[in-house]
Amino acid sequence: MSYDGWDVHSKLKWGFFFVDADKEKLMAAYEELEEKDYVLESICSSDDGKWTLHASKVDILTPDKLHRRNIAFNELAEYCGVELYDGWDVEQIK
């Protein structure tokens, strides 16, 4: 990201995705995230009948911190019975 001109030492908008056929399980996971200042960006259904929850947080994440966050979100998905923590994306803040 640094090579592409991103300032990785400043705050970025990090998005995280969870997938399940049961919307209520996703909302239970979001309740845990909301307590840690995550924002619900969207929750939408797809053609296969599954729901995707997109939550975000403005934060500074080192590679190690992002790795630990991914581990924690896999554990959160398991704890809430959510089928899949589907990874992250990131946006620059303008």
Secondary structure, DSSP 8 states (H G I E B T S, - for coil): -GGGT--TTS-EEEEEEEEES-HHHHHHHHHHHHTTT-EEEEEEE-TTS-EEEEEEEEE---HHHHHHHHHHHHHHHHHHT-SEEEEEEEE---
